[in-house]
Amino acid sequence: MQILAKPERYSLGLKIDCLLVEIIEAISAAVFLKREEKLPYVRIAIRKLDTAKLLLMILWETKALDEKKY
């Protein structure tokens, strides 16, 4: 069962997937750094997470994503 229809899956859905992978990369990079060097990576992760949440909200607003899955 597909959560998103094809147009949304290959546009916003793909972008959200990429953002989530980039968030994981930023966090995993920050794990091994000294405390004072982590801040830029954490900021990147926060910014990308906010973008992913905004794109999910757009999917929900356009009724492309079911309310239960949102």
C-alpha positions as CSV (number, residue, x, y, z in Angstrom):
1,M,0.0,0.0,0.0
2,Q,1.4,3.4,-1.0
3,I,1.0,6.3,1.4
4,L,1.4,9.0,-1.3
5,A,0.1,9.1,-4.9
6,K,2.8,9.1,-7.6
7,P,3.1,12.8,-8.2
8,E,3.5,13.6,-4.5
9,R,5.7,10.6,-4.0
10,Y,8.3,11.6,-6.6
11,S,8.3,15.3,-5.7
12,L,7.6,16.2,-2.0
13,G,7.9,12.6,-0.8
14,L,11.4,12.2,-2.3
15,K,12.5,15.6,-0.9
16,I,11.3,14.6,2.6
17,D,13.2,11.3,2.3
18,C,16.4,13.1,1.3
19,L,16.0,15.6,4.2
20,L,15.5,12.8,6.7
21,V,18.7,11.1,5.5
22,E,20.6,14.4,5.7
23,I,19.3,14.9,9.3
24,I,20.6,11.5,10.2
25,E,24.0,12.3,8.6
26,A,24.3,15.6,10.5
27,I,23.4,14.0,13.8
28,S,25.8,11.1,13.3
29,A,28.6,13.5,12.4
30,A,27.9,15.6,15.5
31,V,28.0,12.5,17.8
32,F,31.8,12.1,17.4
33,L,32.8,15.8,17.6
34,K,33.8,17.8,20.6
35,R,31.1,19.7,22.4
36,E,32.1,23.1,20.9
37,E,32.2,21.7,17.4
38,K,28.7,20.2,17.4
39,L,26.7,23.3,17.2
40,P,26.9,23.8,13.4
41,Y,25.8,20.2,12.8
42,V,22.9,20.5,15.2
43,R,21.8,23.7,13.6
44,I,21.8,22.0,10.2
45,A,19.8,19.1,11.5
46,I,17.3,21.5,13.1
47,R,16.9,23.5,9.9
48,K,16.4,20.4,7.8
49,L,13.9,19.0,10.3
50,D,11.9,22.2,10.2
51,T,11.9,22.0,6.4
52,A,10.7,18.4,6.5
53,K,7.9,19.3,8.9
54,L,6.9,22.1,6.6
55,L,6.8,19.8,3.6
56,L,4.7,17.3,5.5
57,M,2.3,20.1,6.4
58,I,2.0,21.0,2.8
59,L,1.2,17.4,1.9
60,W,-1.5,17.4,4.6
61,E,-2.9,20.7,3.6
62,T,-3.3,19.6,0.0
63,K,-5.0,16.4,1.2
64,A,-2.2,14.3,-0.3
65,L,-1.5,12.8,3.1
66,D,-4.2,11.2,5.2
67,E,-4.8,12.8,8.6
68,K,-4.0,9.6,10.4
69,K,-0.6,9.3,8.7
70,Y,0.1,13.0,9.3
